[in-house]
Amino acid sequence: MKWVNFVGGLKHSVFKTAKNIAFPSYTIIVAKNPVVGDFTSIQDAIDSLPSINPVRVVIKVYAGVYTEKVSIPQGKSFITIEGDGADKTIIQWGDTAQTTGPNGQPLGTNGSATFGVNAPYFIAKNITFKNTTPVPPPGAVGKQAVALRISADTATFLGCRFLGAQDTLYDHQGRHYYKDCFIEGSVDFIFGNSLSLFEGCHLHAIAQNAGAVTAQGRSSILQDTGFSFVNCKVTGSGALYLGRAWGPFSRVVFAYTYMDNIILPKGWDNWGDPNREMTVFYGQYKCTGPGATFAGRVSWSRELTDEEAKPFIDLSFIDGSEWIRL
């Protein structure tokens, strides 16, 4: 467990020191009614910003269903997207990995996202990101359908909903904080290789057969990445793994989390590669509910001690005090 002590004292040196901008310089209104807002499209509002955006901008999105595919380019940092409530402001689209793109080739999982973020210091509040693709049948190919992809450092999501089926939330790369969010899906519906803390979130499965909450993609022992779920709850349908070892050094911890009886007793899956059982880190700490029983878990997962759990259960896990501005 030497690495637990290492992580506990880590400043995550692979990341640059974060210098967030908390106070908005100005606000843009997006509304379905053109008389009320500055724009009727979220993408149009983003496109109106300079290609290198140096100040915090709030894009206030009034209630409504916005059927559009949205992308935030790399230079447009410091954007806040704020809805009227996650049940009232919804951004939706229906691409999958096999959808043909403008170049005549399949979009792939990355390109299937309804909402893609490629710039740092992004904040989303009280809004729903949805991929409308239904739950695919077992064994279906190319049905990955991402609701939101976050491919940049220092992103915060507060009171948001992520709705989809296979591969709902692509937590791709960077440090991310999710608080009081609702995340729904069937297979690997939280996946990627970010360093992310999920606090007070509701993870809801709509799997028809077997499914998995996470597929964390840590590929090297040198990577400071992993998912930590604290004070969350897992509910829904199907027979669910807590995680599958998408990366050989996959790292996921559930702490103080309620688990419904849909969790498979084994808890974790090795992605068909027994060698990964020696290198992954899967842990539980003081979880509750009928699905949290540790007795049937695979031998290569662990029930954490207080000391082992400590690095994972607060904002220091993601250097949050540096950059999170609620």
C-alpha positions in Angstrom: 0.0 0.0 0.0 3.0 2.4 -0.4 1.2 4.1 -3.3 -1.7 5.0 -1.0 0.7 7.1 1.1 2.1 8.5 -2.1 -1.3 9.5 -3.4 -2.2 11.0 -0.1 0.6 13.5 -0.2 0.5 14.1 -3.9 0.1 17.5 -5.5 -0.7 15.8 -8.8 2.4 17.2 -10.5 1.4 16.1 -13.9 -1.1 19.0 -13.9 -0.3 22.7 -13.9 -1.3 24.9 -11.0 -4.8 25.9 -11.6 -5.8 29.6 -11.7 -9.5 29.8 -12.0 -11.6 33.0 -12.6 -14.6 32.9 -10.4 -16.5 36.2 -11.1 -18.3 36.6 -14.4 -17.4 39.5 -16.7 -20.7 39.3 -18.5 -23.8 37.1 -19.1 -25.3 35.8 -22.3 -28.9 34.7 -22.4 -30.1 31.7 -24.5 -33.8 31.3 -24.9 -36.3 29.5 -27.2 -38.0 32.9 -27.6 -35.7 35.2 -29.6 -37.3 38.2 -28.1 -36.2 37.2 -24.6 -32.6 36.1 -25.2 -29.4 37.0 -27.1 -29.4 33.7 -28.9 -31.8 30.8 -29.5 -29.0 28.3 -29.8 -26.3 27.3 -27.2 -23.7 26.7 -29.9 -24.4 30.2 -31.4 -23.8 31.7 -28.0 -20.5 29.8 -27.7 -19.5 30.8 -31.2 -20.0 34.4 -30.3 -17.1 34.3 -27.8 -13.5 35.1 -28.9 -11.4 32.1 -30.0 -9.2 32.7 -27.0 -11.5 33.6 -24.1 -9.7 35.2 -21.1 -12.7 36.0 -18.8 -15.5 34.1 -17.0 -18.6 34.2 -19.1 -22.0 32.9 -17.9 -24.3 31.5 -20.6 -27.7 31.4 -19.0 -29.9 28.9 -20.8 -33.6 29.4 -20.1 -36.1 26.5 -19.7 -36.7 24.4 -22.8 -35.5 21.4 -24.8 -32.5 22.4 -27.0 -32.1 19.8 -29.7 -28.6 20.5 -30.9 -25.0 19.1 -30.8 -22.7 21.4 -28.9 -18.9 21.7 -28.8 -16.7 24.1 -26.8 -13.3 24.5 -28.5 -10.0 24.4 -26.7 -9.4 28.2 -26.5 -12.8 29.0 -25.0 -11.9 28.7 -21.3 -13.9 30.0 -18.3 -17.4 29.2 -19.7 -20.3 28.6 -17.2 -23.4 27.0 -18.7 -26.4 27.5 -16.3 -29.9 26.1 -16.7 -33.2 27.0 -15.1 -33.1 23.6 -13.4 -32.0 20.2 -14.6 -35.6 19.1 -15.2 -36.3 22.3 -17.1 -33.3 23.0 -19.3 -32.3 20.0 -21.5 -29.7 19.7 -24.3 -30.2 16.6 -26.4 -29.0 14.8 -29.5 -28.9 11.2 -30.7 -25.6 10.3 -32.3 -23.9 7.0 -31.7 -20.3 5.8 -32.4 -21.5 4.3 -35.8 -23.3 7.4 -36.9 -21.8 8.7 -40.2 -20.0 12.0 -39.7 -19.5 14.8 -42.2 -16.4 13.1 -43.7 -18.4 10.0 -44.5 -16.7 8.0 -41.6 -18.3 6.8 -38.4 -18.1 9.4 -35.6 -16.7 7.0 -33.0 -17.4 7.2 -29.3 -15.6 10.5 -28.9 -17.6 12.2 -31.7 -21.0 10.8 -30.6 -21.2 13.3 -27.7 -24.2 15.5 -27.5 -22.1 18.1 -25.6 -18.3 18.1 -25.9 -16.0 20.3 -23.7 -12.4 20.8 -24.8 -11.5 23.9 -22.8 -10.5 24.2 -19.1 -12.3 25.8 -16.2 -15.7 24.8 -17.5 -18.7 24.9 -15.1 -22.2 23.6 -15.7 -25.1 24.1 -13.3 -28.7 22.8 -13.1 -28.9 21.5 -16.7 -29.4 18.1 -18.4 -27.1 16.6 -21.0 -28.9 13.9 -22.9 -28.2 11.4 -25.6 -31.6 10.1 -26.9 -30.2 6.8 -28.2 -32.2 3.9 -26.5 -30.6 1.1 -24.6 -28.9 -1.2 -27.2 -29.6 -4.9 -27.2 -26.9 -7.2 -25.7 -23.9 -7.6 -27.9 -24.8 -4.7 -30.2 -21.8 -3.0 -31.9 -21.2 0.7 -32.4 -24.0 1.8 -30.0 -21.8 3.9 -27.7 -23.8 7.1 -27.3 -22.2 9.8 -25.2 -24.3 12.5 -23.5 -21.4 14.6 -22.4 -17.6 14.3 -23.0 -15.2 16.4 -20.9 -11.7 16.4 -22.4 -10.2 19.3 -20.4 -8.8 20.0 -17.0 -10.6 21.7 -14.1 -14.3 21.2 -14.8 -17.2 21.4 -12.3 -20.7 20.1 -12.6 -23.3 21.1 -10.0 -26.9 19.7 -10.0 -26.7 18.4 -13.5 -28.2 15.3 -15.1 -26.5 13.1 -17.6 -28.9 10.8 -19.5 -28.1 8.0 -21.9 -27.5 4.3 -22.1 -24.1 2.9 -23.2 -21.2 5.2 -22.4 -23.3 8.1 -21.1 -20.6 10.3 -19.4 -17.2 10.3 -21.1 -15.0 11.5 -18.3 -12.2 11.7 -20.7 -9.2 13.5 -19.2 -8.4 16.2 -16.6 -9.5 16.9 -13.0 -13.3 17.1 -12.6 -15.8 17.6 -9.7 -19.4 16.4 -9.9 -21.7 17.4 -7.0 -25.4 16.5 -6.6 -25.6 15.1 -10.1 -27.8 12.4 -11.6 -26.1 10.0 -14.0 -28.1 7.4 -15.9 -27.0 4.6 -18.2 -26.7 0.9 -18.8 -23.1 -0.2 -19.7 -19.9 1.6 -18.6 -22.0 4.7 -18.2 -19.2 6.6 -16.4 -16.0 6.0 -18.3 -12.6 7.6 -19.2 -9.3 8.4 -17.6 -9.9 11.5 -15.6 -9.1 12.3 -12.0 -12.6 12.8 -10.8 -14.6 13.2 -7.5 -18.3 12.4 -7.5 -19.9 13.8 -4.3 -23.6 13.3 -3.4 -24.4 11.9 -6.9 -27.2 9.5 -7.9 -26.0 6.7 -10.3 -29.0 5.1 -11.9 -28.8 2.0 -14.1 -31.3 1.2 -16.9 -29.5 -2.0 -17.9 -31.8 -4.7 -19.3 -29.4 -7.5 -18.5 -25.8 -7.1 -17.3 -24.3 -3.6 -17.0 -21.5 -1.7 -15.3 -21.4 1.7 -13.6 -17.7 2.5 -14.4 -15.0 1.8 -16.9 -12.0 3.7 -15.7 -9.2 3.7 -18.2 -5.9 4.3 -16.2 -3.3 2.8 -18.5 -0.1 3.4 -16.5 1.0 3.3 -12.9 2.5 6.8 -13.4 -1.0 8.3 -14.2 -2.6 10.3 -11.4 -6.1 9.3 -12.4 -9.1 7.5 -11.0 -12.7 7.9 -9.9 -13.9 8.4 -6.4 -17.6 8.3 -5.4 -18.4 9.7 -2.0 -21.8 9.9 -0.3 -23.5 8.6 -3.5 -26.2 6.1 -4.2 -26.5 3.4 -6.9 -30.0 2.3 -7.9 -31.9 1.0 -11.0 -32.3 -2.2 -13.0 -30.2 -5.1 -14.3 -27.3 -7.0 -12.9 -24.6 -4.4 -12.3 -20.8 -4.4 -11.9 -19.4 -1.4 -10.0 -16.7 -1.3 -12.5 -14.9 -3.0 -15.4 -11.1 -2.7 -15.9 -11.0 -0.8 -19.1 -7.4 0.2 -18.3 -4.9 -2.3 -16.8 -4.3 0.1 -13.8 -8.0 1.1 -13.5 -8.7 2.8 -10.1 -12.1 3.3 -8.6 -13.3 3.8 -5.0 -16.8 4.0 -3.5 -17.0 5.5 0.0 -20.1 6.1 2.1 -22.3 5.0 -0.8 -25.6 3.3 -0.7 -25.9 0.4 -3.2 -29.2 -1.2 -4.2 -29.5 -5.0 -4.6 -28.7 -4.8 -8.3 -25.0 -4.9 -7.7 -23.5 -8.3 -8.6 -21.8 -9.9 -5.5 -18.5 -10.1 -7.4 -18.6 -6.3 -7.7 -15.9 -6.0 -10.4 -15.0 -7.3 -13.8 -11.4 -7.8 -15.2 -12.4 -7.0 -18.8 -11.5 -10.5 -19.8 -7.9 -10.1 -18.8 -6.8 -11.9 -15.5 -3.5 -10.0 -15.6 -5.4 -6.8 -14.7 -6.4 -8.3 -11.4 -2.8 -7.7 -10.2 -2.7 -4.0 -11.2 -6.2 -2.5 -10.7 -7.2 -0.8 -7.5 -10.9 -1.2 -6.6 -12.0 -0.3 -3.1 -15.0 0.2 -0.9 -15.2 2.2 2.3 -18.2 2.2 4.7 -20.8 1.6 2.0 -24.3 0.6 2.9 -27.3 -1.1 1.3 -28.1 -4.7 0.1 -25.6 -4.4 -2.8 -22.7 -3.2 -0.6 -22.0 -6.5 1.1 -18.3 -7.1 0.7 -18.4 -10.9 1.4 -18.9 -11.9 -2.2 -16.5 -9.5 -3.8 -13.6 -10.6 -6.0 -10.4 -11.3 -4.1 -8.6 -8.5 -6.0 -10.8 -5.7 -4.7 -10.5 -4.4 -1.2 -12.3 -3.0 1.8 -10.4 0.1 2.7 -9.1 1.0 6.1 -9.5 4.6 7.4 -5.9 5.4 6.3 -6.3 3.8 2.9 -9.5 5.7 2.2 -8.3 9.1 3.3 -6.7 10.2 0.0 -10.0 9.6 -1.9 -12.8 11.1 0.2 -12.4 14.9 0.0 -11.4 17.7 -2.5 -7.7 17.1 -2.0 -8.1 14.0 -4.3 -8.5 16.4 -7.2 -6.5 19.4 -5.8 -10.0 21.0 -5.5 -9.0 23.9 -3.2 -6.9 25.3 -6.1 -9.6 25.6 -8.7 -13.1 24.8 -7.5 -15.2 28.0 -7.1 -18.8 27.1 -6.3 
